[in-house]
Amino acid sequence: MVEIHAPGGPLPHIPDDLTLPQFILDSHHPTRPIRGEGIPWLIEDRTGRRIGVEELRARTFGLANGLSLKFNLSMFITLLIFSPNHVDYPVAIWAVHRLGGIISGANPSYTSEELAYQLISTEAKVAFVHPAILQTTLAAAHEANFPLDRIVLFDSDSGSSSSPITSAIHDLIAEGLTRPPHFRERRLDPGEGKTKIAFLSFSSGTTGRPKAVAVPHYAPIANCIQMAVHHKVNESYAPWEERRFRPGDVSIAVLPFFHIYGLIVNLHFMLLSGLSLVVVPKFHFEEMLRSIVRYRITHLFLVPPQIVLLCKHPAVKSYDLSHIRFIMAGAAPVSAELTMQLVKVLPNCAIGQGYGMTETATSVANISIHQKVGTLGSAGTLVPGVVARVVRPDGSLAKIGEQGELFVKSPANALCYLNNEEATKETFIDGWVRTGDEVIINEGAELFIIDRLKEIMKVRGYQVAPAELEGHLLSHPDVADACVVGVPDEYSGELPFAFITLHSRSAGRIAGNPKEAEQIKDSIIRHVAEHKVHYKHLAGGVHFIDVIPKNPSGKLLRRLLRDQAKQLRAKSTMTIRPRL
């Protein structure tokens, strides 16, 4: 078998001359159901405020016009969003796209060092920032030499009368709505949607520091259409009460919009499908349960740690969740055992998994429309339009049911890694994305993830590059060499765990005083915690080792140490840090 084509027949027309807001806000597509009167697009979780399409269109125009008036922005520039979910987050995205610009979403948990790296690498010209993380932004702006008058707050910084930032999104919208148009919206030529960049979304790819993935407008449009066809969104394939996605259903956005899963699947696909989206700024499990009940939420898009909480948190029994109709888990695999536990908690709910990457923007596989509970262990069925290859270690193509590395061709594939030709050549190969995941695909085009050939860890659904942590660890005065691996954890999927070779002087201190070992471990753990976002912390622990094993060319033998870490954990001989 050379190539495996997704079932589901040919895709309908995918417009290649529209920007994302033109597709979402201004056009109709055969896969799109008609949203009835009074069905909001967004609902603000805290206040219950309901926002319809006309308000979203107006606010998007107002912000685009306000940005043009204030900054006189040119096309092709990048604007960065550093904020938790907010009802104006999509407005900011679409306004920048109206202007012909590019959006790069940053993790709101980033340290100033990590944010500065993204500001510099994307050459961002304006930053939309939530007031709660303004201080981090100011520190990052100093590090990146980013002008403070180019920071725009999502809400006024009412808590600080001495704030150096005077621009806020609602002020720009208000001015933009009262002034004549100051910009001409970009209209794409036929085919240009396939190359015009919409997002620079960060991913660690297969190795190294996070890289900016260039995602064109065509990719999220195509992926929304792929998922709509896969789930038969606008088809009368079953009685109304049995259809998976219906206008008037309600989904919750606890997945962060800066992450490709939250951005495309949870935000844009839900809006295309006619669902209302409850926008939650920050995930808190019991608050999520209350929101599910308050808004009669029917659809949940989650990551495995949230599935664990649904199965095991004692508060679940206090809430009536019987109206939940659909749950999909993504970003990391969910075990068969955990899936069956969830079925017991929500017996009337359709439950399954999906698979995708930033580089495939986003979904490659989803639970089949014909299943109430997805095949245990499966990441779902390939979505229409996807072609897969499973490649053996010798480079030959595997047959159905044989194991190998997954390569994906899809209309939603991203273009490249920005300004990183070497990494691009490793991952984007003649129209295919090399995923770095070892898989099996069966006769029904169901995808089973066996292992990650690439070195990236998945911690609570987030990608963590060992090389990034190893580089940082080597700056610690006691560390001579380091190797970071992931250790399995039921809640987080994996936790970063560091093997450390100490400098001889540090080893000598321990020989003279064994208590020094714990002090050095604590110092190493703090060294990471003070400079990296929380999910990159060494929550798995630290273990000292005489020599980091390497092959003759100097490459870390990471798999060998990963096995050793599992053995250490099984024997409970390594330091396990409290869950964050």
Secondary structure, 3 states (H helix, E strand, C coil): CCCEECCCCCCCCCCCCCCHHHHHHHCCCCCCCCCCCCCCCEEECCCCCEECHHHHHHHHHHHHHHHHHHHCCCCCCEEEEECCCCCCHHHHHHHHHHCCCEEEEECCCCCHHHHHHHHHHHCCCEEEECHHHHHHHHHHHHHHCCCHHHEEECCCCCCCCCCCCCEEHHHHHHHHHHCCCCCCCCCCCCCHHHCCEEEEEEECCCCCCCEEEEEECHHHHHHHHHHHHHCCCCCCCCCHHHCCCCCCCEEEECCCCCCHHHHHHHHHHHHHCCCEEEECCCCCHHHHHHHHHHCCCCEEEECHHHHHHHHHCHHHHHCCCCCCCEEEECCCCCCHHHHHHHHHHCCCCEEEEEEECHHHCCEEEECCCCCCECCCCCCCEECCCCEEEEECCCCCECCCCCCEEEEEECCCCCCEECCCHHHHHHHEECCEEEEEEEEEECCCCEEEEEEECCCCEEECCEEECHHHHHHHHCCCCCEEEEEEEEEEECCCEEEEEEEEEECHHHHHHHHHCCCHHHHHHHHHHHHHHCCCCHHHCCCCEEEECCCCCECCCCCECHHHHHHHHHHHHHHCCCCCCCCC
